[in-house]
Every structure is written in C-alpha cells, then in structure tokens.
Amino acid sequence: MASSLPDRVSLLAELKEVRRAGLVRLRGRTLPAVGSAAEAVSATAARTQGAAVETLLRLAVSRLDAGTLRTAAEYTLGLAQGTRDWPASSRRARAASVYGVSVERFRKDHEVMVLEQVAEQIVRLVAEAGAPSGAAAAAEEGAGTHRTVRVRAADRPVTLTLHVHPVDLLRDVDVVVSPSNVHFALPEQYKSSVAASLRRAASVCGVTGDVLDDPVQDELRKWTARHGTSGRAVRPGTVAATGAGALAEQGVRRIYHAAVAVPRAGTNDYDVLPSDVTRAASRALAVLADEHDRFAPPLRSVCFPLLGSGRGGLPYDISLAAVWAAVEAELARGAGWDVHFVVRTPEAAALVERIPAGIRPAHDRRATGRPGGMEADPRSA
C-alpha cells in the first residue's frame, strides 16, 4: 500500500523545531509529519523516535548536492561530526559561515532554503518507500543505502557490501581506502571529496566548531617524513596508513591513503591511470595483511570508493574495473577479507551490482575521459 506523502509545510515547520531543539533534545517533541516520514522510510523499527528521525535526516541530507548546501544542512541540524549537542545559535553561526553571510541574513534567507531542500528530499524518500506494485521493489533497490552483492572469485562465492551514501557515514568498517595525490597533500576540510570528508570526520572539534586536532593530517605528515618523501612525489600506487581519529567512534580504525592522482603541471587537474588504481588497491590489501594481527580484534574489513573517479576523471566503470582487478585477485587466492564499496550515485551503485555479470569498461572513449552522458562524481575522489 502506498504511503501518503507528507505535507511540505508541516515538514518545514517541524524541521525548524528540530533545528531549535537539536538531536539530543528530541525526546518528548511532537513531530507528527517528520515522525511519520521516518516510520515510512525506515526498514526496521527504531528504538526511539529520536533515533528514527536522525536516521531519516541523515538519509535526506546525504542526497543534497555536495558542497555548501549539504554542509550547511549538516551544521544546521547538528548532523556534522561533533555538533549534535551544540546550541542552536552555534550551529546557525557555523552554517552562516559556510555561505560567508551574516547570521541574520542566513536566518532569513539561506536557512529556510536549506530546510526546504531537506523537506523535499524527505518527500522523495517517502514516495520511493511507498511506491506501488512492481515499482516498490525498484524504488527500494534504488533507495537502499546498504546492499549485498554476491560474486565468485575463482571457484568460491564471496559477498561484497555496497554502501550508497557519503563516505563519512560509514560505520564498523575497519579500514577505509582514501584516494590521494602523489604528494599525499590532503584537501581542505571544507571540500567535498572523499579525502576531505574523511579528514573532516576524523578531526576533533570544540564547541564552536574550531578544529582542535587534525590527526589524519598530522599522521600523514609524519609518514612522509619517516619515509623521506616530504616535499616530493611518491610513486603512483603507494599507500600510506594512518589512524582514523574521531572516526574510531564509528568503528573505523584505519585510513589507507592511496596515491593515484598525478597533478598536471600548470593546472588544477590530475591524471589518473587505471593501472595505478589497480596497483594502489593491491597495495592497500597488502598493507591490510601486514597490519591484520597488530590490532585487537584483528583488522578484517576494508572499504573502497571508486578511486580516481572524481577530479581524477576516470569513468565509473573504468575505476571499478581497476579496483576489482586487485580485489578479485586477492579473493581468488583465498583471502578472507570482508570487502565493501562506497559510492554516491545510483549509476555507480548499478555498476557495482553488475560485477557478477562482469565489468566491461567502454572502449570508445579515452581512459581519462568522462563517460558518455555522465559527469564523473566530484565527491568520489
């Protein structure tokens, strides 16, 4: 039976209430529109209304365009790392700084726009969850954020886990592979790439949002100093392992920085070769094997984004084929790793789900070009 769509006006009013109260103070709040939407979208019953509402909000915000809109929404609603207990005034001030406007202007203009966009995504989520007959399965498949893909490596069956959401929402995955340039120079935290998102989520922030500790950046600098590569490029395919900082609270224990992007002289662009992506993925698995027993419990799970498919310019299918070549070879040798993929778009998710049928990168375009009719996702690398 199709779910009736929530009223946008009611959703907006209740989202404003959530903004004022904050996620830690939702107990006892009357939120009929948001609560009903959370119930309609949730595949399982949440223990509390607050938990169900937070899950819904994270899902809706993750669908917003990367950059100022999504970042402002995360701060406004207290979804950004370390902000769930911030007072409403501090969250509003930080969101206003994202747009570079005064708090008053943000309150009157940008904040309303941001919450309206969140409300729109909630309506779409409810529509997908309540799609009738044959469309229901398709909508559920398209909207689900976690899926399993059963493949064969050599002669044995293997199950992959596919995450369709921002990389900083990962939970309980031991290792995340993060695309990097060959200088291991991390992007600024306000950027929307995988590397920037992980750096931001791993940082420790104060009550005003100031970064108190940037552990991933610090560890990566120590790694380059220890290996004598400070100030110069490493060979493409090199992998540097660091801790995960504040992401440890989400069950993420290590970040493997994979050098796949070679800066193009005199530009802001990068070149990425599929062979370097395969080499980096293979090296990441070798580092995982080396570190496996150094932790308690031992490291077991590893998550790959589509390396090089952002500013690196690789089409999704070529990036996936390059990563999968390394992963399949490792699994075919009998490795027992729990392998995950994290992507942001339905197009990328569909490709991962087609791994069992074989990945066939198109050959009618250059390897560093864009897929026909599809722009590479700038959030993927």
PyMOL commands that set and color helices and strands:
alter all, ss='L'
color gray80, all
select helices_A, chain A and resi 8-21+23-25+32-41+49-62+68-77+88-99+103-129+133-143+167-169+194-202+215-226+245-250+274-294+316-332+346-353+355-357
alter helices_A, ss='H'
color red, helices_A
select strands_A, chain A and resi 146-153+156-164+175-181+204-205+211-213+239-243+254-263+270-271+301-304+338-343
alter strands_A, ss='S'
color yellow, strands_A
deselect
rebuild
show_as cartoon
